[in-house]
Amino acid sequence: MTDEHQYLLDNARAAAGDRFAALAAIFDPPTFRRIDALGVTAGWRCWEVGAGGASVPRRLGERVGPGGRVLATDIDVSWAREAAGGVVEVRRHDIARDEPPGEEFDLVHARLVLLHVADRDRALRSMVAALRPGGWLFVEDADPALQPLSSPDEHGPKERLANRIRTGFRAMLAERGADLAYGRRIPRLLREAGLAEVAAEAYFPIASRHCDLLEAATIAHIRDGLVAAGHATEEEVARHLANIAAGGMDLATSPMVSAWGRRPW
Ligand SMILES: C[S@@+](CC[C@H](N)C(=O)[O-])C[C@H]1O[C@@H](n2cnc3c(N)ncnc32)[C@H](O)[C@@H]1O
């Protein structure tokens, strides 16, 4: 369940670039508020797991400066490689199958990755093993079961269609082995992994143009699968995309649970 063929939203498709841009616009602000609160600064060594696009590795590189290091890994580095250079190294790596990099990090971070990884327990162990004593593990992941709607204010046919299509998307994720309630489990899993000072919070926008862009890019990515599985017809998918483009739908994302803890000294 861990190779790139089983990751539903594989990076190979053109829509992946639009998805990464929307994810960065929506989630980089809360991610970096926490990264700053954890004290990431000049000289830190960071491992960005499942980097996706270039935004997080690049911003981490700015935080750690010339004396620091950022290793950005993914099973498909087509988009992350734009961040390579200076203190940022980009490398292909499967968090569930490959050995950890063999060095210690001050920060290991993964956002919206482990939910998709079938052997997510092994992935988490690998990430914990790569921490220096006192280093922080920062895991952020969606919990689609906590807030399953695309349009929380389901007041008309457009919103009902959006929610029906979101239900189909969740079914497709679950068929690929995604854990749709993973976000809420992360604090407990960090404590069980022996980490200290564990805490967590959750964030999701309701109504933002970046949510519209994310929804449009995601639907473009999975439209053939939605139709093939009978979750929606071609005409319904096209209508949903036209509704998004027309605006005013107040589309939300799943909540993203951000949890952190540190390896004891
Ligand atoms: C939803 S995207 C999130 C990307 C980025 N972390 C962000 O928040 O914008 C999930 C990313 O995880 C990567 N991924 C999936 N399975 C993986 C694995 N087993 N090992 C490493 N990366 C993986 C995908 O290729 C993709 O880039």
The ligand as a Tripos MOL2 file, in Angstrom:
@<TRIPOS>MOLECULE
LIG
   27    29     1     0     0
SMALL
NO_CHARGES

@<TRIPOS>ATOM
      1 C1         -1.2290   15.4950    0.0370 C.3       1 LIG1
      2 S1          0.4390   15.5920   -0.4890 S.3       1 LIG1
      3 C2          1.1010   16.7090    0.7350 C.3       1 LIG1
      4 C3          2.3260   17.4030    0.2550 C.3       1 LIG1
      5 C4          2.9550   18.3870    1.2350 C.3       1 LIG1
      6 N1          3.4670   17.7040    2.4120 N.3       1 LIG1
      7 C5          1.9970   19.4810    1.6370 C.2       1 LIG1
      8 O1          1.4730   19.4650    2.7350 O.co2     1 LIG1
      9 O2          1.7720   20.3690    0.8230 O.co2     1 LIG1
     10 C6          1.1530   14.0410    0.0390 C.3       1 LIG1
     11 C7          2.6040   13.8610   -0.3910 C.3       1 LIG1
     12 O3          3.0940   12.6610    0.2530 O.3       1 LIG1
     13 C8          3.8850   11.9460   -0.6730 C.3       1 LIG1
     14 N2          3.9110   10.5380   -0.2650 N.ar      1 LIG1
     15 C9          2.9040    9.6230   -0.3460 C.ar      1 LIG1
     16 N3          3.3280    8.4230    0.1020 N.ar      1 LIG1
     17 C10         4.6290    8.5890    0.4880 C.ar      1 LIG1
     18 C11         5.6280    7.7310    1.0240 C.ar      1 LIG1
     19 N4          5.3570    6.4370    1.2430 N.pl3     1 LIG1
     20 N5          6.8560    8.2300    1.3110 N.ar      1 LIG1
     21 C12         7.1370    9.5440    1.0640 C.ar      1 LIG1
     22 N6          6.2410   10.4100    0.5290 N.ar      1 LIG1
     23 C13         5.0000    9.9460    0.2480 C.ar      1 LIG1
     24 C14         3.2060   12.1920   -2.0090 C.3       1 LIG1
     25 O4          4.0310   11.9040   -3.1140 O.3       1 LIG1
     26 C15         2.8100   13.6650   -1.8900 C.3       1 LIG1
     27 O5          3.8340   14.5110   -2.3440 O.3       1 LIG1
@<TRIPOS>BOND
     1     1     2 1
     2     2     3 1
     3     2    10 1
     4     3     4 1
     5     4     5 1
     6     5     6 1
     7     5     7 1
     8     7     8 2
     9     7     9 1
    10    10    11 1
    11    11    12 1
    12    11    26 1
    13    12    13 1
    14    13    14 1
    15    13    24 1
    16    14    15 ar
    17    14    23 ar
    18    15    16 ar
    19    16    17 ar
    20    17    18 ar
    21    17    23 ar
    22    18    19 1
    23    18    20 ar
    24    20    21 ar
    25    21    22 ar
    26    22    23 ar
    27    24    25 1
    28    24    26 1
    29    26    27 1
@<TRIPOS>SUBSTRUCTURE
     1 LIG1         1 GROUP 0 **** ****
